[in-house]
Amino acid sequence: MRRRNGYTLIELVLVLLLLVLVAAVVFTLASVGSETYLRLAAKQDQAADLRIGLSYVDVQVRKHDGQGALSIRPDPFAGQPALVIEQQDGEQTYLTWIYIHDNTLCELFIAEDTKVTPDMGSRIVPMNALEIEAVGTDAIRVTLTRQSDDLTRIQGTRIINLRAGGIKP
């Protein structure tokens, strides 16, 4: 082998091969790291949505916990379980519906005799399913399910004790 300015051809090839190998390892690690970060961030977003949804329902139930104010009914749009809060203002009765529409937890505040559409509700947080059931006469169990685009599902359940009235049948 001939020497060119102090280096042999084999030394140059080995150094370049080593450089390519190091670059490939660095790019692979960066790619794996960014995918892991994106997965973790999506999971944290899912968990945050779940906490927000459960806290929202909890606050609404505790805020309106009164004799005969709470009931569980099928929503008027898809027939899915919904939490209904009844309020009286003089002779007028108002209803607050908490339900799922288009994979979103929604709230709709209306007069009892108002004709409604699902889009009238305010969107609270992305959520895929809402299950509400009475636990005895003085508590309700709320279960929310959140599914991400990559089909990862998380579910949270909260039992809310009712102090003033219970669930209206």
Secondary structure, 3 states (H helix, E strand, C coil): CCEECCEEHHHHHHHHHHHHHHHHHHHHHHHHHHHHHHHHHHHHHHHHHHHHHHHHHHHHHHHCCCCCCEEEEECCCCCCEEEEEEEEECCEEEEEEEEEECCEEEEEEEECCCCCCHHHCEEEEECCEEEEEECCCCEEEEEEEEECCCCCEEEEEEEEECCCCCEEC
